Amino acid sequence: MNTILWIVQILAALVFLWAGGAKLVSAESMIQAFAQLGLGQWFRYLTGVLEVAGAVVLLTPKWSAFGALLLSCVMVGAIVSLLTRLTG
C-alpha cells in the first residue's frame, strides 16, 4: 500500500510540476487562459509558483500533507475559475 501511495504522489507531483512549469515559462495557452480570467499575468506566475512548490513539498515525506492541502486549494480555485470565468 505504501508503494502505491508513493507512485500516486510522484505522478501527481509530475503533473503539477508540468502544469506549474508551463505557467512559469509563459506557454501561450496559459497566457491566453489567464488573460481570459482578467486578473493579470501576475496571477499566472503566482499559480505556477504555488503548483511547483506544492509538487516539491508533496514529495517531502514530513510535509506531504501540507503539499496536498496547498495543491487542493489551488485546484479549488481552478475549478471555481473554470466554472465562473472560463466557460461560456
Contact map, one row per residue, 1 for C-alpha under 8 A:
1111100000000000000000000000000000000000000000000000000000000000000000000000000000000000
1111110000000000000000000000000000000000000000000000000000000000000000000000000000000000
1111111000000000000000000000000000000000000000000000000000000000000000000000000000000000
1111111100000000000000000000000000000000000000000000000000000000000000000000000000000000
1111111110000000000000000000000000000000000000000000000000000000000000000000000000000000
0111111111000000000000000000000000000000000000000000000000000000000000000000000000000000
0011111111100000000000000000000000000000000000000000000000000000000000000000000000000000
0001111111110000000000000000000000000000000000000000000000000000000000000000000000000000
0000111111111000000000000000000000000000000000000000000001100000000000000000000000000000
0000011111111100000000000000000000000000000000000000000000100000000000000000000000000000
0000001111111110000000000000000000000000000000000000000000000000000000000000000000000000
0000000111111111000000000000000000000000000000000000001000000000000000000000000000000000
0000000011111111100000000000000000000000000000000000011101100000000000000000000000000000
0000000001111111110000000000000000000000000000000000001000000000000000000000000000000000
0000000000111111111000000000000000000000000000000000000000000000000000000000000000000000
0000000000011111111100000000000000000000000000000011011000000000000000000000000000000000
0000000000001111111110000000000000000000000000000011001000000000000000000000000000000000
0000000000000111111111000000000000000000000000000000000000000000000000000000000000000000
0000000000000011111111100000000000000000000000010010000000000000000000000000000000000000
0000000000000001111111110000000000000000000000111111000000000000000000000000000000000000
0000000000000000111111111000000000000000000000010001000000000000000000000000000000000000
0000000000000000011111111110010000000000000000010000000000000000000000000000000000000000
0000000000000000001111111110011000000000000110110000000000000000000000000000000000000000
0000000000000000000111111110000000000000000110011000000000000000000000000000000000000000
0000000000000000000011111110000000000000000000000000000000000000000000000000000000000000
0000000000000000000001111111011000000000000000000000000000000000000000000000000000000000
0000000000000000000001111111111000000000000000000000000000000000000000000000000000000000
0000000000000000000000000111111100000000000000000000000000000000000000000000000000000000
0000000000000000000000000011111110000000000000000000000000000000000000000000000000000000
0000000000000000000001100111111111000000000100000000000000000000000000000000000000000000
0000000000000000000000100111111111100000100100000000000000000000000000000000000000000000
0000000000000000000000000001111111110000000000000000000000000000000000000000000000000000
0000000000000000000000000000111111111000000000000000000000000000000000000000000000000100
0000000000000000000000000000011111111111101100000000000000000000000000000000000000000000
0000000000000000000000000000001111111111100000000000000000000000000000000000000000000000
0000000000000000000000000000000111111100000000000000000000000000000000000000000000001100
0000000000000000000000000000000011111111000000000000000000000000000000000000000010001100
0000000000000000000000000000000001111111000000000000000000000000000000000000000000000000
0000000000000000000000000000000001101111111000000000000000000000000000000000000000000000
0000000000000000000000000000000001101111111100000000000000000000000000000000000000000000
0000000000000000000000000000001001100011111110000000000000000000000000000000000000000000
0000000000000000000000000000000000000011111111000000000000000000000000000000000000000000
0000000000000000000000000000000001000011111111100000000000000000000000000000000000000000
0000000000000000000000110000011001000001111111110000000000000000000000000000000000000000
0000000000000000000000110000000000000000111111111000000000000000000000000000000000000000
0000000000000000000000000000000000000000011111111100000000000000000000000000000000000000
0000000000000000000100100000000000000000001111111110000000000000000000000100000000000000
0000000000000000001111110000000000000000000111111111000000000000000000000000000000000000
0000000000000000000100010000000000000000000011111111100000000000000000000000000000000000
0000000000000000000100000000000000000000000001111111110000000000000001100100000000000000
0000000000000001101100000000000000000000000000111111111000000000000000100100000000000000
0000000000000001100110000000000000000000000000011111111100000000000000000000000000000000
0000000000000000000000000000000000000000000000001111111110000000001000000000000000000000
0000000000001001000000000000000000000000000000000111111111000000001101100000000000000000
0000000000011101100000000000000000000000000000000011111111100000001000100000000000000000
0000000000001000000000000000000000000000000000000001111111110000001000000000000000000000
0000000000000000000000000000000000000000000000000000111111110011011000000000000000000000
0000000010001000000000000000000000000000000000000000011111111011111100000000000000000000
0000000011001000000000000000000000000000000000000000001111111011000000000000000000000000
0000000000000000000000000000000000000000000000000000000111111111000000000000000000000000
0000000000000000000000000000000000000000000000000000000001111111000000000000000000000000
0000000000000000000000000000000000000000000000000000000000011111100000000000000000000000
0000000000000000000000000000000000000000000000000000000011111111111000000000000000000000
0000000000000000000000000000000000000000000000000000000011111111111100000000000000000000
0000000000000000000000000000000000000000000000000000000001000111111110000000000000000000
0000000000000000000000000000000000000000000000000000000011000011111111000000000000000000
0000000000000000000000000000000000000000000000000000111111000011111111100000000000000000
0000000000000000000000000000000000000000000000000000010001000001111111110000000000000000
0000000000000000000000000000000000000000000000000000000000000000111111111000000000000000
0000000000000000000000000000000000000000000000000100010000000000011111111100000000000000
0000000000000000000000000000000000000000000000000110011000000000001111111110000000000000
0000000000000000000000000000000000000000000000000000000000000000000111111111000000000000
0000000000000000000000000000000000000000000000000000000000000000000011111111100000000000
0000000000000000000000000000000000000000000000100110000000000000000001111111110000000000
0000000000000000000000000000000000000000000000000000000000000000000000111111111000000000
0000000000000000000000000000000000000000000000000000000000000000000000011111111100000000
0000000000000000000000000000000000000000000000000000000000000000000000001111111110000000
0000000000000000000000000000000000000000000000000000000000000000000000000111111111000000
0000000000000000000000000000000000000000000000000000000000000000000000000011111111100000
0000000000000000000000000000000000000000000000000000000000000000000000000001111111110000
0000000000000000000000000000000000001000000000000000000000000000000000000000111111111100
0000000000000000000000000000000000000000000000000000000000000000000000000000011111111110
0000000000000000000000000000000000000000000000000000000000000000000000000000001111111110
0000000000000000000000000000000000000000000000000000000000000000000000000000000111111110
0000000000000000000000000000000000011000000000000000000000000000000000000000000011111110
0000000000000000000000000000000010011000000000000000000000000000000000000000000011111111
0000000000000000000000000000000000000000000000000000000000000000000000000000000001111111
0000000000000000000000000000000000000000000000000000000000000000000000000000000000000111
